[in-house]
Amino acid sequence: MPPRKLLRHLVWLESFTAAVEAGSIDSAAEHLGVARSVVSEHIRSLEMALADGATLLERGPGRRLQLTARGERLFAGTQTPLHQLDMKRLIDLASAEPVVRLGLNPTLSLSLLGKVAQDAAARGLKLVLSFGGPHELTRQVQTRQLDLALDFTPLPPHEGVESESLLRMPFVVLAGPGSALASTAAARRSLHVRDLGGQPFVDWLRDDPYGGANSARFAAHGVTVAEVARVESFLLLYDLLRAFSACAIAPDLRRMHPFPPDIHAWPLEEEEPQAVEVVALWPSGALSLGASTLLDGLRQPV
């Protein structure tokens, strides 16, 4: 098998990483099987390309190499799979300006992005945004592609990820205008699963834990609903409730974002009340200063 050919910036990055891990240019050259001058040239090329010539490595006590602040951010990013390390990403990592790579559940983007963006702008933080479901966001945190992610529980099993619960939300019953519930139960203070029997119902996707929870609720009480649609985000739910004059069971997001005025909502009565949490995720031991700043801002309104 012929040796793999790396893109030029990844060759430079390989020398940089080897020097950090070995503690010296000489040891890195020996490990890579190249001349010392080659490693030095690669590191200098990386500094020129990513940091306008600013130093990423410097001599420390005992002449052992140590990372500068910009070098530390870049080295942390080398945990990401190589094929995802393009030059734009590396430039962000080595930038003098603080950059926060933030991942959001699509529903939470509706509720929290405005506040997060205001905090970032006020503090001079550059935001790099991405969106995804629990598995994708957790994987990106594990591989350090994200500095911070915001999602709902339950989360997939994960290692190398730290988390903090920001908000706990019970479930509610929602109904669109023109639905039977909107007219017959408008004065009710709460609804039970049994009240949904025979109603047009919008469920969550079957591989989503909320969808499984709804199926279990109906089975436990011998209730049958007429499923008319499935969704995975509140960004889609409201229009379907309106179009199908349907109802749904969903987390109560009103502490973050009000429901549309034409959507009816009741607390869900449950013998064993369930709840969903909004959680923040970040790589173990690697909560950056910028991500920490945004997290502090989120703790207050949430």
C-alpha positions in Angstrom: 0.0 0.0 0.0 1.5 3.4 -1.0 2.0 5.9 1.8 -0.9 8.3 2.3 -0.5 11.8 1.0 -1.6 14.5 3.4 -2.6 18.0 2.4 0.2 20.4 3.0 -1.3 22.1 6.1 -1.8 18.7 7.7 1.8 17.8 7.2 2.7 21.1 9.0 0.2 20.2 11.7 1.7 16.8 12.1 5.2 18.3 12.8 3.6 20.9 15.2 1.8 18.2 17.1 4.8 15.9 17.3 6.9 18.8 18.7 4.3 19.5 21.4 4.0 15.9 22.4 7.8 15.2 22.3 8.8 18.5 23.9 11.5 19.4 21.5 12.2 19.8 17.8 14.9 17.1 17.9 12.6 14.5 19.5 9.9 15.3 17.0 12.2 14.9 14.1 13.4 11.6 15.4 9.8 10.4 15.9 8.8 11.5 12.3 12.0 10.2 10.7 12.9 13.5 9.1 15.6 16.2 9.6 15.3 18.7 12.4 15.2 21.5 9.8 12.1 20.0 8.2 10.2 20.1 11.5 11.3 23.6 12.1 10.3 24.7 8.6 6.9 23.0 9.0 6.1 24.8 12.3 7.2 28.1 10.9 5.0 27.6 7.8 2.1 26.8 10.1 2.7 30.0 12.1 2.8 32.1 8.9 -0.3 30.5 7.4 -2.5 30.5 10.5 -1.2 33.3 12.8 0.5 35.9 10.6 3.9 34.7 11.9 2.9 34.8 15.6 4.7 32.2 17.7 2.7 29.0 18.5 5.6 27.3 20.4 8.3 28.9 22.6 11.1 27.7 24.8 10.2 27.1 28.4 12.1 26.0 31.6 14.8 23.5 30.8 14.5 24.5 27.1 11.4 22.3 26.7 8.9 23.6 24.2 5.7 25.0 25.5 2.6 26.3 23.8 1.6 29.9 23.6 -2.0 30.8 24.2 -2.7 30.6 20.5 -0.8 27.4 20.2 -2.9 25.9 23.0 -6.1 26.5 21.2 -4.7 25.0 18.0 -3.3 22.0 19.8 -6.7 21.3 21.4 -8.2 21.2 17.9 -5.8 18.5 16.7 -8.0 16.0 18.5 -10.5 16.4 15.7 -10.3 13.8 12.9 -7.8 14.9 10.3 -10.2 15.1 7.3 -12.2 17.8 9.2 -9.3 20.1 9.8 -9.4 22.5 6.9 -7.4 25.7 6.8 -10.3 27.9 7.7 -10.9 25.9 10.8 -7.2 25.9 11.8 -7.1 29.7 11.3 -10.0 30.1 13.7 -8.2 27.9 16.3 -5.0 29.9 16.0 -6.7 33.3 15.8 -5.8 36.1 18.2 -9.6 36.8 18.5 -11.6 34.4 20.7 -13.7 32.0 18.7 -16.5 29.8 20.1 -17.7 26.9 18.0 -21.3 26.4 19.2 -23.6 23.6 18.4 -27.4 23.9 18.9 -30.4 21.7 18.7 -32.6 23.3 16.1 -35.5 23.9 18.5 -33.1 25.6 21.0 -31.9 27.8 18.2 -35.3 29.4 18.2 -35.3 30.1 21.9 -31.7 30.8 22.8 -29.7 31.9 19.8 -30.7 35.6 20.1 -29.5 35.8 23.7 -26.3 33.9 22.9 -25.5 36.1 19.9 -26.0 39.3 21.9 -23.7 38.0 24.6 -21.1 37.0 22.0 -21.3 40.4 20.3 -21.0 42.3 23.6 -17.9 40.4 24.5 -16.2 40.4 21.1 -16.5 36.7 20.6 -16.7 35.3 17.1 -19.4 32.6 16.8 -19.1 29.6 14.5 -22.5 27.9 14.5 -23.7 24.5 13.6 -27.0 22.6 14.2 -27.7 18.9 14.8 -29.5 16.2 16.8 -28.3 14.6 20.0 -26.0 12.0 18.4 -24.3 14.5 16.1 -23.8 17.2 18.7 -22.4 14.7 21.2 -20.0 13.3 18.6 -18.8 16.7 17.7 -18.1 17.6 21.3 -16.3 14.2 21.8 -14.0 15.0 18.9 -13.6 18.6 20.0 -15.2 20.0 16.9 -17.4 22.1 19.2 -16.4 24.1 22.2 -20.0 24.1 23.5 -23.3 22.4 22.6 -26.8 23.0 23.8 -29.3 20.1 23.6 -32.2 18.3 25.3 -32.1 15.1 27.4 -32.1 12.2 27.1 -28.7 12.1 25.5 -26.9 9.2 23.8 -24.2 7.4 25.9 -21.0 9.4 25.7 -17.5 9.6 27.1 -15.0 12.5 27.2 -17.9 15.0 27.5 -18.8 17.1 30.5 -22.4 18.5 30.9 -24.5 20.8 33.0 -28.3 20.9 33.3 -29.6 24.4 32.7 -33.4 23.9 32.8 -35.9 21.2 33.7 -39.2 21.2 31.8 -42.3 19.1 32.3 -44.5 18.0 29.4 -47.6 19.8 28.0 -50.4 19.0 25.6 -50.5 21.4 22.7 -53.4 21.8 20.2 -53.8 23.8 17.1 -56.7 26.2 16.4 -59.8 24.5 15.1 -58.9 21.2 16.9 -61.5 19.4 19.0 -59.4 20.0 22.1 -59.2 23.7 21.4 -63.0 23.9 21.6 -64.0 21.3 24.2 -61.1 21.6 26.6 -60.3 25.3 26.4 -61.4 25.9 30.1 -59.5 22.9 31.5 -56.5 23.5 33.7 -54.7 20.3 32.6 -55.2 17.3 30.4 -54.5 13.6 30.8 -53.3 11.2 28.1 -56.8 9.6 28.2 -58.3 13.0 26.9 -56.4 12.5 23.7 -58.1 9.3 22.6 -59.1 9.4 18.9 -57.5 12.9 18.4 -55.3 13.8 15.3 -51.9 13.6 16.8 -48.4 14.9 15.8 -45.7 12.6 17.2 -41.9 12.8 17.4 -39.8 10.7 15.1 -39.7 7.1 16.3 -35.9 7.1 16.9 -36.4 10.2 19.2 -36.8 9.4 22.9 -39.9 11.6 23.1 -41.6 9.6 20.5 -41.0 6.4 22.4 -42.3 8.1 25.6 -45.6 9.0 23.8 -46.0 5.5 22.6 -45.5 4.2 26.1 -48.0 6.7 27.5 -50.7 5.6 25.1 -50.0 1.9 25.6 -50.1 2.2 29.4 -53.6 3.8 29.3 -55.1 1.9 26.4 -55.3 5.1 24.3 -55.4 5.2 20.5 -54.7 8.4 18.6 -54.8 9.1 14.9 -51.2 10.0 14.0 -51.1 12.5 11.2 -47.5 13.6 11.2 -44.1 13.2 12.8 -41.5 15.9 13.5 -38.2 16.3 15.3 -38.2 20.0 16.1 -40.6 22.8 17.4 -39.5 24.6 14.2 -41.9 22.3 12.4 -44.5 21.4 15.0 -46.7 24.5 15.1 -47.5 24.6 11.4 -48.5 20.9 11.5 -50.8 21.5 14.5 -52.5 24.2 12.6 -52.7 22.4 9.2 -54.1 19.1 10.7 -56.1 20.7 13.6 -54.1 18.3 15.7 -52.6 17.9 19.2 -49.2 16.9 20.5 -47.3 16.1 23.7 -44.1 18.1 24.0 -41.7 19.7 26.5 -42.9 23.0 28.0 -40.6 25.6 26.5 -42.4 28.6 27.8 -39.7 29.6 30.3 -37.4 30.2 27.3 -39.8 31.1 24.5 -43.6 31.7 24.4 -45.9 29.4 22.4 -47.6 31.2 19.5 -50.9 32.8 20.7 -53.1 30.6 18.5 -51.6 27.4 20.0 -53.4 26.1 23.1 -51.4 24.5 25.9 -52.3 22.5 29.0 -50.0 20.8 31.6 -50.0 17.1 31.1 -51.3 15.0 34.1 -49.0 12.0 34.7 -49.0 9.4 37.4 -45.2 9.5 37.2 -44.3 13.0 35.9 -41.6 13.0 33.3 -39.4 16.0 32.4 -36.8 17.0 29.8 -33.7 19.0 30.6 -31.8 21.6 28.6 -28.1 20.7 28.9 -24.8 22.3 28.0 -22.0 19.9 26.7 -18.3 20.5 26.3 -15.1 18.4 25.9 -13.9 17.1 29.2 -11.4 19.5 30.8 -11.6 21.8 27.8 -14.2 24.5 28.5 -12.7 27.5 26.7 -12.8 31.0 28.2 -15.2 32.1 25.4 -17.5 29.1 25.9 -17.4 29.6 29.7 -18.5 33.2 29.1 -21.5 32.2 27.0 -22.4 29.5 29.5 -22.4 32.0 32.3 -24.8 34.2 30.3 -27.1 31.3 29.6 -27.4 30.3 33.3 -29.2 33.6 34.2 -32.1 33.8 31.7 -32.6 30.0 31.6 
